[in-house]
Amino acid sequence: MDKVAIVGCTQSKYEAQKIDLPYSELDFEVVKKLHNELGISNDDVGCVITSSNDFNDGRTIANMAIQDAVGAVRKAESRVSGDGAFAYMYGAMRILSGEYDTVLVVSHGKCSEGDQCLINNSIFDPFYQRHLGLDQISSAGLMANMYMTKYNITEEQAAKIVVKNRKNALNNPYAHLQKAVNLNEVLKSEMLAYPLKQLDFPPYSDGAVAMLLTSEKMAKKLTDTPIWLKGYASCTDSYYLGHRTMTDLIGLEYAAKEAYKIAGIKNPVKDLDVAEVFEAFSAHELMIYEALGFCGKGEGGKYMDSGETEMDGEIPVNPSGGVLSSNIAMGNGLVRVAEIALQLMGKAEKRQVSDAKIGLAYGMNGICSQGNCVLIFGGA
């Protein structure tokens, strides 16, 4: 099996509404930019993997509408109807198979073109749960309430996540929200699903991200700073929320342990230099700290208080501003991978973590972290 490299990645500016760009042009923008940066043409791409959602795209087999825009016509092509982190891994497997030297991975989302509450409601069982009106917001409130009650996590500790990530987003030219907020603003914002308030949730965003994966021999021809996949694991938790341990991200714990084992990570806080995680709401990031082994069970709030996940801390988390600053349905995981790649390449500009050599990206699918994907990357 060959090694898998990321040799380049491009992103659009994430915005509340990109009404002037249909899906095809949104994808073409980032793909063409990637081609130009790497000095390649479509003939240099062997396979294309896309990630999107039929409900948001407004049609079934939605990848059929973007094949020409991503250069997939008359090529091996497939789509992951799920988070972009899983699409990355699908692309990496194509390289590992030995069949392809180059794979283009693209993910897009235009949340502005649909009612996200109705779309999210369709995830739930149609007979027993959907008619209750459950969606991402109400289910996040259930999870946050159970977690925060069990471990005595305060609303202030959760709100600090928002303050941190929104401050980091000021340095990210691609971020949707580029305005700092203070603790009081978060705590005083409108209650949406107790104990979570409006600013505890991310905005919905439109945007796209693309990256080129290559084999080892091809990577050396395209870049001096390839980023290598060091470890990977995924784990899917139970579909029904009532069948899960809602106070702990068990699926993420299992995925992280396996990814660490493959990558040779003994102590994640010491061995990792930076992390980009899919935090669907403020308290979710605290739960992620615990599941990734950055701190003990129930200590996510205290770990946030310690400042170790700030830009100058022991392990900066979400230097990009995270999902709380830009929320691209089905693209969030691939954005996390792209941001880690930029960090390890030393190309993250104002959001650069100094001397970053090993990074973690976490993507997830479904309601309340049902599907979890952990990826470990390193430089040369």
BADO-111730 format. One record per residue (C-alpha): chain; z, y, x; residue number from 1. Coordinates in steps of 0.02 Angstrom, whole numbers, plus 50000, padded with zeros to 5 digits. Each point is the difference from the previous one (the first is absolute). Example, Ala and Ser with C-alpha at 12.3 -4.5 7.8 and 13.67 -1.06 7.14 Angstrom:
BEGIN
['A' [50390 49775 50615] 1];
['A' [49967 50172 50069] 2];
This chain:
BEGIN
['A' [50000 50000 50000] 1];
['A' [49952 50173 50061] 2];
['A' [50108 50155 50000] 3];
['A' [49975 50131 49864] 4];
['A' [49986 50184 50044] 5];
['A' [49996 50161 49901] 6];
['A' [49878 50111 50094] 7];
['A' [49992 50147 49879] 8];
['A' [50059 50063 49832] 9];
['A' [49962 50149 49889] 10];
['A' [50080 50076 49846] 11];
['A' [49953 50126 49868] 12];
['A' [50112 50144 49953] 13];
['A' [50109 49932 49859] 14];
['A' [50002 50110 49846] 15];
['A' [50055 50000 49819] 16];
['A' [49820 49999 49943] 17];
['A' [49834 49976 50087] 18];
['A' [49894 50034 49848] 19];
['A' [49847 50044 50105] 20];
['A' [49993 49830 50086] 21];
['A' [49962 49836 49909] 22];
['A' [50067 49841 50079] 23];
['A' [49841 49968 50097] 24];
['A' [50000 50172 50083] 25];
['A' [50187 49991 50031] 26];
['A' [49975 49838 50098] 27];
['A' [49840 50060 50084] 28];
['A' [50093 50152 50068] 29];
['A' [50127 49897 50098] 30];
['A' [49876 49863 50051] 31];
['A' [49873 50124 50068] 32];
['A' [50138 50094 50093] 33];
['A' [50056 49835 50078] 34];
['A' [49822 49957 50052] 35];
['A' [49980 50170 50082] 36];
['A' [50166 49991 50093] 37];
['A' [49962 49827 50070] 38];
['A' [49815 50033 50032] 39];
['A' [49943 49851 49896] 40];
['A' [49880 49971 49856] 41];
['A' [50008 49885 49851] 42];
['A' [49905 49869 50100] 43];
['A' [50153 49982 50112] 44];
['A' [50111 49944 49854] 45];
['A' [50001 49814 49963] 46];
['A' [50110 49991 49846] 47];
['A' [50077 50119 49874] 48];
['A' [50166 49981 49908] 49];
['A' [50048 50125 49865] 50];
['A' [50160 50028 49902] 51];
['A' [50010 50081 49830] 52];
['A' [50055 49970 49820] 53];
['A' [49887 49968 49850] 54];
['A' [50116 50092 49881] 55];
['A' [49998 50158 50105] 56];
['A' [49815 49987 50037] 57];
['A' [49961 49980 49815] 58];
['A' [49889 49847 50018] 59];
['A' [50008 49816 50044] 60];
['A' [49938 49939 50169] 61];
['A' [50020 50179 50057] 62];
['A' [49941 49965 50178] 63];
['A' [49823 49982 49931] 64];
['A' [49998 50189 49975] 65];
['A' [50037 50041 50182] 66];
['A' [49902 49868 50097] 67];
['A' [49868 50121 50062] 68];
['A' [50129 50134 50042] 69];
['A' [50100 49884 50114] 70];
['A' [49847 49915 50072] 71];
['A' [50032 49831 49920] 72];
['A' [49824 49968 49935] 73];
['A' [49932 49838 50074] 74];
['A' [50160 49969 50095] 75];
['A' [50148 49884 49979] 76];
['A' [50111 50099 49880] 77];
['A' [50157 49971 49900] 78];
['A' [50132 50100 49909] 79];
['A' [50188 49988 49991] 80];
['A' [50063 50057 49831] 81];
['A' [50165 50048 50075] 82];
['A' [50086 50108 50129] 83];
['A' [49902 50050 50154] 84];
['A' [50120 49912 50119] 85];
['A' [49941 49834 49929] 86];
['A' [49819 50059 50017] 87];
['A' [50034 50034 50184] 88];
['A' [50062 49822 50022] 89];
['A' [49850 49929 49908] 90];
['A' [49890 50095 50123] 91];
['A' [50103 49940 50149] 92];
['A' [49978 49820 49943] 93];
['A' [49811 50025 50005] 94];
['A' [50015 50048 50183] 95];
['A' [50121 49857 50037] 96];
['A' [49878 49877 49923] 97];
['A' [49881 50037 50143] 98];
['A' [49858 50035 49878] 99];
['A' [50000 50189 50019] 100];
['A' [50025 50122 50143] 101];
['A' [50015 50153 49886] 102];
['A' [50076 50023 49827] 103];
['A' [50008 50163 49904] 104];
['A' [50151 50017 49883] 105];
['A' [49998 50138 49868] 106];
['A' [50120 50045 49861] 107];
['A' [49990 50136 49870] 108];
['A' [50092 50063 49847] 109];
['A' [49969 50134 49869] 110];
['A' [50160 50002 49900] 111];
['A' [49947 50162 49915] 112];
['A' [49872 49909 49893] 113];
['A' [50121 49893 49902] 114];
['A' [50170 50001 49915] 115];
['A' [50106 49918 50134] 116];
['A' [50143 49957 49881] 117];
['A' [49881 49901 49889] 118];
['A' [49914 49919 50148] 119];
['A' [50167 49949 50077] 120];
['A' [50060 49935 49831] 121];
['A' [49854 49877 50000] 122];
['A' [50079 49910 50150] 123];
['A' [50137 49931 49888] 124];
['A' [49995 49842 49895] 125];
['A' [49900 50041 49842] 126];
['A' [50111 49899 49882] 127];
['A' [50179 50036 50055] 128];
['A' [50005 50157 50106] 129];
['A' [49848 50112 49981] 130];
['A' [50045 50063 49826] 131];
['A' [50168 50061 50068] 132];
['A' [49906 50138 50088] 133];
['A' [50052 49949 50176] 134];
['A' [49906 50082 50143] 135];
['A' [50027 50043 50184] 136];
['A' [50121 50141 49958] 137];
['A' [50113 49910 49877] 138];
['A' [50005 49840 50105] 139];
['A' [50040 50102 50156] 140];
['A' [50145 50078 49906] 141];
['A' [50066 49826 49957] 142];
['A' [49988 49944 50181] 143];
['A' [50076 50159 50072] 144];
['A' [50144 49997 49875] 145];
['A' [50044 49819 50039] 146];
['A' [49985 50024 50188] 147];
['A' [50094 50165 50008] 148];
['A' [50139 49937 49887] 149];
['A' [50025 49837 50097] 150];
['A' [50009 50084 50171] 151];
['A' [50074 50169 49952] 152];
['A' [49846 50095 50056] 153];
['A' [50008 50183 49950] 154];
['A' [49861 50103 49922] 155];
['A' [50017 50119 50149] 156];
['A' [49961 49860 50123] 157];
['A' [49843 49954 49902] 158];
['A' [49950 50183 49988] 159];
['A' [50009 50016 50190] 160];
['A' [49851 49882 50010] 161];
['A' [49897 50124 49900] 162];
['A' [50055 50145 50110] 163];
['A' [49958 49902 50159] 164];
['A' [49829 49940 49945] 165];
['A' [49946 50165 49925] 166];
['A' [50051 50088 50162] 167];
['A' [49898 49874 50101] 168];
['A' [49849 50028 49888] 169];
['A' [49992 50181 50057] 170];
['A' [49927 49933 50163] 171];
['A' [49872 49887 49916] 172];
['A' [49834 50085 49960] 173];
['A' [49953 49859 49881] 174];
['A' [50159 50006 49893] 175];
['A' [49988 50045 49816] 176];
['A' [50167 50092 49992] 177];
['A' [50029 50119 50145] 178];
['A' [50151 50095 49939] 179];
['A' [50177 49969 50058] 180];
['A' [50140 49974 49873] 181];
['A' [50187 50010 50021] 182];
['A' [50135 49882 49939] 183];
['A' [50048 50109 49852] 184];
['A' [49819 50011 49939] 185];
['A' [49987 49810 49997] 186];
['A' [50166 49976 49912] 187];
['A' [49964 50135 49870] 188];
['A' [49823 49940 49959] 189];
['A' [49966 49925 49828] 190];
['A' [50076 49829 49966] 191];
['A' [49864 49871 49971] 192];
['A' [50087 49830 50008] 193];
['A' [50184 50004 50045] 194];
['A' [50050 50022 50138] 195];
['A' [49827 50053 50059] 196];
['A' [49935 50175 49973] 197];
['A' [49827 50076 50010] 198];
['A' [50007 50035 50187] 199];
['A' [50064 49824 50035] 200];
['A' [49824 49941 49957] 201];
['A' [49835 50031 50090] 202];
['A' [49854 50094 49925] 203];
['A' [49842 49907 49951] 204];
['A' [49860 50037 50122] 205];
['A' [49813 49981 50023] 206];
['A' [49932 49949 50169] 207];
['A' [49927 49867 50114] 208];
['A' [50031 49920 50169] 209];
['A' [49889 49895 50114] 210];
['A' [50022 49906 50163] 211];
['A' [49899 49887 50113] 212];
['A' [50073 49835 50061] 213];
['A' [49920 49910 50147] 214];
['A' [50016 49851 50113] 215];
['A' [50070 50024 50175] 216];
['A' [49831 50005 50087] 217];
['A' [49930 50128 49877] 218];
['A' [50157 50109 50006] 219];
['A' [49975 50034 50185] 220];
['A' [49825 50069 49964] 221];
['A' [50058 50121 49865] 222];
['A' [50166 50074 50056] 223];
['A' [50121 50019 50143] 224];
['A' [50149 49992 49880] 225];
['A' [49984 49843 49892] 226];
['A' [50149 49957 49892] 227];
['A' [50039 49813 49987] 228];
['A' [50074 49899 49859] 229];
['A' [50158 49920 50070] 230];
['A' [50078 49921 49846] 231];
['A' [49973 49981 49814] 232];
['A' [50082 49920 49849] 233];
['A' [49996 50021 49811] 234];
['A' [50114 49938 49863] 235];
['A' [49986 50013 49811] 236];
['A' [50155 50010 49890] 237];
['A' [50014 49944 49819] 238];
['A' [49888 50085 49872] 239];
['A' [50137 50030 49870] 240];
['A' [50126 50133 50049] 241];
['A' [50138 49899 49917] 242];
['A' [49966 49854 50118] 243];
['A' [50025 50107 50155] 244];
['A' [50148 50065 50099] 245];
['A' [49964 50182 49958] 246];
['A' [50133 50068 50118] 247];
['A' [49917 49929 50157] 248];
['A' [49819 49986 50057] 249];
['A' [50007 49813 50034] 250];
['A' [49811 49980 50015] 251];
['A' [49993 50138 50129] 252];
['A' [50144 49922 50097] 253];
['A' [49906 49835 50015] 254];
['A' [49837 50086 50048] 255];
['A' [50085 50108 50132] 256];
['A' [50091 49853 50081] 257];
['A' [49838 49901 50017] 258];
['A' [49901 50150 50066] 259];
['A' [50137 50036 50127] 260];
['A' [49999 49819 50056] 261];
['A' [49812 50002 50030] 262];
['A' [50006 50168 50090] 263];
['A' [50153 49955 50105] 264];
['A' [50108 50136 49922] 265];
['A' [50183 49958 50031] 266];
['A' [50083 50163 49950] 267];
['A' [49887 50106 49887] 268];
['A' [50093 50162 50029] 269];
['A' [49991 49980 50190] 270];
['A' [49829 49917 50011] 271];
['A' [49904 50108 49875] 272];
['A' [49956 50180 50040] 273];
['A' [49937 50058 49830] 274];
['A' [49979 49935 49822] 275];
['A' [49890 50049 49853] 276];
['A' [50061 49925 49835] 277];
['A' [49944 50002 49819] 278];
['A' [50148 50085 49915] 279];
['A' [49960 50005 49814] 280];
['A' [50153 50109 49964] 281];
['A' [50139 50079 50101] 282];
['A' [50132 49863 49991] 283];
['A' [49864 49871 50035] 284];
['A' [49991 50058 50181] 285];
['A' [50187 49969 50018] 286];
['A' [49973 49822 49937] 287];
['A' [49856 49980 50122] 288];
['A' [50113 50047 50147] 289];
['A' [50114 49857 49953] 290];
['A' [49861 49872 49970] 291];
['A' [49917 50042 50166] 292];
['A' [50165 49974 50091] 293];
['A' [50023 50180 50055] 294];
['A' [50176 49990 49928] 295];
['A' [50111 49881 49901] 296];
['A' [49997 49965 49813] 297];
['A' [50059 50150 49902] 298];
['A' [49996 50113 50154] 299];
['A' [49834 50086 49966] 300];
['A' [50085 50159 49942] 301];
['A' [50112 50009 50153] 302];
['A' [49851 49966 50112] 303];
['A' [49908 50146 49922] 304];
['A' [50154 50108 50028] 305];
['A' [50000 49951 50184] 306];
['A' [49833 50086 50028] 307];
['A' [49926 49852 50093] 308];
['A' [49842 49999 49892] 309];
['A' [49963 50184 50029] 310];
['A' [49860 50049 50120] 311];
['A' [50125 50015 50143] 312];
['A' [50099 49844 49950] 313];
['A' [50003 49825 50072] 314];
['A' [49861 49938 49885] 315];
['A' [49904 50136 49907] 316];
['A' [49945 49940 49827] 317];
['A' [49850 50078 49914] 318];
['A' [49953 50139 50122] 319];
['A' [49848 50026 49887] 320];
['A' [50109 50047 49852] 321];
['A' [49979 49829 49922] 322];
['A' [49949 49958 49823] 323];
['A' [50121 50132 49934] 324];
['A' [49877 50128 50067] 325];
['A' [49835 49910 49963] 326];
['A' [49981 49858 49875] 327];
['A' [49828 49918 49997] 328];
['A' [50002 49850 49884] 329];
['A' [49945 49846 50098] 330];
['A' [49974 50105 50157] 331];
['A' [50181 50029 50050] 332];
['A' [50017 49847 50110] 333];
['A' [49840 50033 50097] 334];
['A' [50057 50180 50025] 335];
['A' [50161 49932 50076] 336];
['A' [49896 49892 50119] 337];
['A' [49889 50148 50045] 338];
['A' [50150 50110 50035] 339];
['A' [50077 49870 50115] 340];
['A' [49834 49980 50090] 341];
['A' [49991 50188 50028] 342];
['A' [50178 50002 50065] 343];
['A' [49968 49860 50125] 344];
['A' [49835 50079 50054] 345];
['A' [50093 50162 50031] 346];
['A' [49888 50090 49875] 347];
['A' [50126 50047 49865] 348];
['A' [49999 50183 50052] 349];
['A' [50150 50099 49937] 350];
['A' [50079 49845 49921] 351];
['A' [49991 49901 50162] 352];
['A' [50153 49897 50049] 353];
['A' [50021 50012 50188] 354];
['A' [49962 49844 50102] 355];
['A' [49964 49890 49848] 356];
['A' [49943 49828 50057] 357];
['A' [50050 49879 49861] 358];
['A' [49988 50044 49815] 359];
['A' [50029 49921 49829] 360];
['A' [49899 50026 49841] 361];
['A' [50061 49940 49831] 362];
['A' [49893 49989 49843] 363];
['A' [50043 49930 49831] 364];
['A' [49924 49947 49835] 365];
['A' [50062 49992 49822] 366];
['A' [50154 50067 49913] 367];
['A' [50156 50024 50106] 368];
['A' [49932 49922 50161] 369];
['A' [49939 49837 49926] 370];
['A' [49873 49970 50140] 371];
['A' [50049 50049 50177] 372];
['A' [49895 50013 50158] 373];
['A' [50075 50038 50171] 374];
['A' [49888 50036 50150] 375];
['A' [50053 50029 50181] 376];
['A' [49883 50092 50118] 377];
['A' [50000 50039 50185] 378];
['A' [49892 50087 50129] 379];
['A' [49929 49926 50159] 380];
